């Protein structure tokens, strides 16, 4: 996990280009999604966090975004409510 406030804009762009960062999330709401998600782009910088992959986000107990990751969200919701 990388906090947005702990990475320079140049380093962030470099990590996105090299695919070291593939997902973004909201650390307060514990939601992750695609980097181009409209919901994710609206969040405050101090709440934004980045992940290398989905597995990392899920291991940190984040849930998929219901806007940009509809199928993953439906699967998460179905699984979460069954337990």
N, C-alpha and C positions, 0 to 999 in steps of 0.2 A: 504494500500500500504506500502511496505517496500522497502527502497532503499538497494541495495546490499552492498553499501559502509557503511551502518549503522548497519550491522548485522555480528556477528562473524561467521566463518565457522562452528563451532560446533553448534551454535544456529540455523543456516540455515539448517544444516543436520537434526537436531531434528525437526524443523518445517515441513520439507518435509516428514520425516518419519511419523509424526503424522497427516499429511495431512492438516496442518494449511496453508501451501503454496502449491498451485496446478498449478499455471500458472506463467510464467515469461513474462516480456515485456521490450521494449526499450522506455525509457521516452522521448527521443528526437523525435523518429519517430512515437510515439503513437501507437505501434503495440504490441499485446500480443499473446502468444502461449504456447504450451506444454513445459514442462521443458526439455524434451529430443530432442527438435527441433535443427537441425544442424545450422540453421540461428541464433537462439537464443544463442547457445553456442559460436558463433564467435563474439558476440558483446562485447564492452568494459565494464568492470565492473562498471565504473562510469555512464554508460547509462542504466544499468540493474535494473529492479524493479520487485517486486514480488507481486502477488495477491492471495487471499484466494480462489476466485472463479471467474467465467466468469462475473457474474453480477457486481462484484466490478470493473473489468477492463472496462466493457462497461459503467458503471456509470461515470468513469473517462475519457470517450471519447477516449478509445483505440479501435483499430480495430483488428479483427482476422488476424493471420498470413496466408498468401497465400500458404505457404509451408506445415506446419504441421496441419492446420485447414482448408483444402480446402473447405468443404461444408459450414462451418460458414462464411468463407471469401466470397464465392459466394453469400450467402444470404445477407451479409452485403453490398456487392457491389451493388446488385440488389436493395436493399432497399434504400441505400444511393443515388444512381443515380436517383431514382424515385422521390425523394423529392426536 
